[in-house]
Amino acid sequence: MKKKSKLWIRFIFLAAFLFILIYMISLQLHLNKLQKERNELSEIVDTYKTSIADMERELLLPKEEYIAKYAREVLGHYKYSDIIFKEKIK
């Protein structure tokens, strides 16, 4: 009788140990996934921070300089005194 009870106790401890081991491995995998996602999100936040800093710099420009910069970069309009370089396409 004692041998059967000792065998059952060992079996229960082994099953509990395996359950805990498998659960810890799954938690570690989930943690790694979350860390990877956090790193990706922090990179996105950094790009947004740089774009915000650029926008704040543009807000500090005088009105005429901002209009000229916008016309050059977005609309493609240049002053007569600007030098424009074009690439040759083969």
C-alpha angles and dihedrals in degrees: 000000000000091000091055093048092048089049091051092048091051091048092050092049091048092049091048091048092050091047092051091045093052091045092052091050091051091048090051091051090049091049091052090051091050092048091052090050091048091052091051091049092048089054089052090049090051092053090050090049091054092048090050090051090051091050092049089051090052091051090057092056118101114259097253093048090049092050091048092048091048092048091050099044103034107024098032096232117146136187120249090249095054118106112223123199119202128192121235112237114211 
